[in-house]
Amino acid sequence: MKKLLRLGLLAGILGMLGVGVWLASRGTGPDRRNLDALVTVGGDAVRDAIHPAIDLTRMSSAEEVRLGQAIDAEIRANLRVGSDPSTEAYLQEVLSLVSAGVRRTDIPYRIAVVQSPEINAFAVAGGRVYVMEGMLKFVQSEAELAALIGHEVSHVDLRHCVERLQFEQQARKIDPGLAALARLGYEIMQRGFSEEQELAADENGALLAGKAFYDPWQAETLFARLLPKEAQQQRRPGRNPVREAVVVLPDAIGRYLATHPPADQRIEAIRRTLNGHPELWRGQRRYVGRSNLMQRRSLTILPDPAEWLTRSAAPS
């Protein structure tokens, strides 16, 4: 009976979305921009309808780690993964420092380089983090790198990766076998997370960097440079809401989970979080590490006295 009620709720949501998209397509200006809001609300309702089932069938950490290994194999079969040993060792050292502050201590974190000029990074279930070569060239200090890695680690630590995978598996009735879930994990990796999850990862990533003795305010510096580039790629003008509806309605879940907040919201979230945790930076010696990034030698291997700073107030 409960299953029938849930299916009826999902059908009603999709029906209301269809009407809303049709109305948005007939309007101009603000009316057309309402499509994103319609999809977001619909995605919220769909996720709320399915989430109780996810809670009842929560994947264990051991199962998630095995799934992460399978997703890693899928990624390596489709992308060029790997770098020189010194770079990989350096990234693993920074990851080890940042992940020391996680909640889920039973997840082993691993990091790899994707041979791509794209300015991007991502994480998948089971503690796997991937940084693209373009991103390694984009960051300007080890503290920025720590904030970036902290952001990706947070998607795992806060269960964003595994819960989204379970959510879509149940909503789309995908085979729960390991191979099918690995393919789904690879697909999800290409789309990103919800606005709420991205903001939570931004906030938690900055805190993880601060706990690892890095200057957490470098997260703000990084995103101030990075996010406008992302926005240019992801928010293209001239969208057609009717054409989008053909893609969005069968998969409102994916459209909702793929949205990202504007840059100013993400920076505001970081500032709010760090101002709420002054014990991590105010009056504390924290590391920046521009020279460390260039030399691929981490804070623990080659600390530079000139790279430490102490803040008495938040940067303006």
C-alpha positions in Angstrom: 0.0 0.0 0.0 2.8 2.4 0.9 4.6 1.6 -2.3 1.4 2.5 -4.3 1.1 5.8 -2.4 4.7 6.6 -3.1 4.2 5.9 -6.8 1.1 8.0 -6.9 3.0 10.9 -5.3 5.8 10.6 -7.9 3.3 10.6 -10.7 1.5 13.7 -9.3 4.8 15.5 -9.0 5.8 14.8 -12.6 2.3 15.9 -13.7 2.6 19.2 -11.9 6.1 19.7 -13.3 4.8 19.1 -16.8 2.1 21.8 -16.4 4.6 24.2 -14.9 7.1 23.7 -17.7 4.4 24.3 -20.3 3.4 27.6 -18.6 7.1 28.6 -18.3 7.6 27.9 -21.9 4.8 30.4 -22.9 6.2 33.2 -20.8 9.3 35.4 -21.2 12.0 36.7 -18.9 11.4 35.7 -15.3 8.7 33.2 -16.3 11.2 31.2 -18.3 13.7 31.3 -15.4 11.2 29.7 -13.2 11.9 26.3 -14.8 14.9 25.8 -12.5 12.8 26.5 -9.5 10.1 24.1 -10.6 12.6 21.3 -11.1 14.3 22.0 -7.8 11.0 21.8 -5.9 10.0 18.7 -7.8 13.4 17.1 -7.0 13.0 17.9 -3.3 9.6 16.2 -3.2 10.8 13.2 -5.1 13.9 12.8 -2.8 11.7 13.2 0.3 9.4 10.5 -1.0 12.2 8.0 -1.5 14.6 8.9 1.3 13.0 6.7 4.0 13.8 3.6 1.9 17.4 4.7 1.6 17.6 5.0 5.4 16.3 1.5 5.8 18.8 0.1 3.3 21.9 2.2 4.2 25.0 0.7 2.7 27.8 -0.3 5.2 31.2 1.3 5.0 32.7 -2.0 3.8 30.2 -2.3 1.0 30.8 1.4 0.0 34.5 0.8 -0.1 34.1 -2.2 -2.4 31.7 -0.1 -4.6 34.3 2.7 -4.7 36.9 0.2 -6.0 34.5 -0.8 -8.8 33.7 2.8 -9.7 37.4 3.5 -9.8 37.8 0.7 -12.3 35.0 2.2 -14.4 36.6 5.6 -14.3 40.0 4.2 -15.3 38.4 2.4 -18.2 37.0 5.7 -19.5 39.5 8.4 -18.5 43.3 8.7 -18.5 44.1 8.4 -14.8 47.6 8.6 -13.4 50.6 11.0 -13.0 54.2 10.9 -12.0 54.9 9.2 -8.7 56.1 12.4 -7.0 52.9 14.2 -7.7 50.7 11.3 -6.7 52.7 11.0 -3.4 52.4 14.7 -2.8 48.6 14.7 -3.3 48.3 11.6 -1.0 50.2 13.4 1.7 47.9 16.5 1.6 44.9 14.2 1.5 46.1 12.4 4.6 46.4 15.6 6.5 43.0 16.8 5.4 41.2 13.5 5.9 42.5 13.3 9.5 39.6 15.4 10.6 36.8 13.4 9.0 33.9 11.8 10.9 33.8 8.5 8.9 37.2 7.2 10.0 36.5 3.7 8.6 36.7 5.0 5.0 40.2 4.8 3.4 40.8 7.9 1.2 42.7 7.7 -2.0 43.5 10.3 -4.6 44.5 10.2 -8.3 45.2 12.6 -11.1 43.0 12.7 -14.3 45.0 13.7 -17.3 42.8 16.5 -18.5 43.2 20.3 -18.9 39.8 20.8 -17.3 39.7 22.8 -14.1 37.8 20.3 -12.0 37.9 17.6 -9.3 35.4 15.1 -8.1 34.8 12.3 -5.6 32.9 9.0 -5.7 31.6 6.7 -3.0 34.2 4.7 -1.0 36.7 7.5 -0.5 38.0 8.0 -4.0 39.1 11.5 -5.0 40.2 12.7 -8.4 41.9 15.9 -9.4 42.3 16.9 -13.0 45.7 18.3 -14.2 44.0 21.6 -15.1 43.0 22.0 -11.5 46.5 21.3 -10.3 47.7 24.2 -12.5 44.9 26.4 -11.3 45.5 26.2 -7.5 48.1 28.6 -6.2 49.0 27.2 -2.8 49.0 24.0 -0.8 46.3 25.6 1.4 44.0 26.1 -1.7 44.7 22.5 -2.6 43.8 21.4 0.9 40.5 23.3 0.7 39.8 21.7 -2.7 40.6 18.2 -1.4 38.6 18.9 1.7 35.6 19.8 -0.4 35.8 16.5 -2.3 36.4 14.5 0.8 33.4 16.1 2.4 31.1 14.7 -0.3 32.2 11.3 0.9 32.3 12.1 4.6 28.9 13.7 4.6 27.5 10.6 2.6 26.6 12.7 -0.4 28.1 10.3 -2.8 26.7 7.0 -1.5 23.2 8.4 -0.7 22.9 10.0 -4.1 23.8 6.7 -5.7 21.3 4.8 -3.6 18.7 7.4 -4.2 19.0 7.2 -8.0 19.3 3.4 -8.0 16.0 3.1 -6.2 14.2 5.9 -8.1 15.3 4.6 -11.5 15.0 0.9 -10.5 18.6 0.1 -11.5 20.0 -3.4 -11.0 21.6 -3.3 -7.5 24.5 -5.5 -8.6 28.0 -4.2 -8.2 28.7 -3.7 -12.0 25.5 -1.7 -12.6 26.1 0.4 -9.5 29.6 1.1 -10.6 28.3 2.4 -14.0 25.8 4.5 -12.1 28.5 5.9 -9.9 30.5 6.9 -13.0 27.5 8.6 -14.5 26.7 10.5 -11.2 30.3 11.6 -11.0 29.9 13.5 -14.3 26.9 15.5 -13.1 27.8 17.0 -9.7 25.7 17.4 -6.6 22.8 19.5 -5.3 23.2 23.1 -4.2 22.7 22.2 -0.6 25.3 19.4 -0.8 27.8 21.7 -2.6 27.5 24.4 0.1 27.9 21.8 2.8 31.0 20.4 1.2 32.4 24.0 0.8 31.9 24.7 4.5 33.1 21.3 5.7 36.1 21.4 3.4 37.3 24.7 4.7 37.0 23.4 8.3 39.0 20.3 7.4 41.7 22.5 5.9 41.8 24.5 9.1 42.0 21.4 11.3 45.0 20.3 9.2 46.8 23.6 10.1 46.2 25.2 6.7 44.9 28.8 6.4 41.2 28.0 5.8 40.6 31.4 4.3 42.4 30.2 1.2 39.2 28.3 0.3 37.5 31.7 -0.3 40.5 32.8 -2.4 40.2 29.6 -4.5 36.5 29.7 -5.1 36.6 33.4 -5.9 38.8 32.5 -8.8 37.3 29.2 -9.7 33.6 29.7 -9.5 33.1 32.4 -12.2 34.8 30.0 -14.7 32.5 27.2 -13.7 29.5 29.5 -13.9 30.4 30.5 -17.5 30.5 26.8 -18.5 27.4 25.7 -16.7 25.0 28.7 -17.1 24.8 29.3 -20.8 22.4 31.9 -22.2 19.6 31.1 -24.6 18.1 28.1 -22.8 14.9 26.7 -24.3 12.6 25.5 -21.4 10.5 23.3 -23.8 13.6 21.5 -25.0 14.8 21.2 -21.4 11.5 19.7 -20.3 12.0 16.7 -22.6 15.2 15.9 -20.7 14.3 17.2 -17.3 10.9 15.6 -16.7 11.9 11.9 -17.0 14.9 12.6 -14.7 13.9 15.5 -12.5 16.1 13.9 -9.8 19.3 14.3 -11.9 18.5 17.9 -12.9 17.9 18.8 -9.3 21.1 17.1 -8.1 23.2 18.6 -10.8 22.4 22.3 -10.0 25.1 24.4 -8.3 24.8 27.6 -6.3 26.1 30.9 -7.6 29.7 31.8 -6.6 28.7 34.6 -4.2 26.5 32.1 -2.2 29.4 29.6 -1.9 31.8 32.3 -0.8 29.3 33.6 1.7 28.8 30.1 3.1 32.6 29.8 3.6 32.8 33.1 5.3 29.8 32.4 7.6 31.3 29.0 8.6 34.8 30.3 9.3 33.5 33.3 11.2 31.5 30.7 13.3 34.7 28.8 14.0 37.3 31.4 14.9 39.2 28.8 17.0 40.5 27.3 13.8 42.3 30.4 12.6 42.0 33.5 14.8 45.3 34.0 16.7 46.5 30.6 15.3 49.5 30.0 13.1 48.2 28.6 9.8 50.0 27.5 6.7 49.7 28.7 3.0 52.4 26.8 1.2 52.8 28.4 -2.2 56.4 27.1 -2.4 55.3 23.7 -1.3 52.8 23.4 -4.2 55.5 24.4 -6.7 58.0 21.9 -5.3 55.4 19.1 -4.7 56.7 18.8 -1.1 54.0 18.9 1.6 53.9 20.8 4.8 54.9 17.7 6.8 57.9 17.1 4.5 59.3 20.6 3.9 57.7 23.3 6.1 58.7 26.9 5.1 58.8 29.4 8.0 57.8 32.2 5.6 54.6 30.4 4.7 53.0 30.6 8.1 50.6 33.5 9.0 48.5 34.5 11.9 45.2 36.3 11.4 43.6 38.5 14.0 40.5 39.1 11.9 38.7 37.7 8.8 40.0 39.1 5.5 37.9 41.9 4.1 
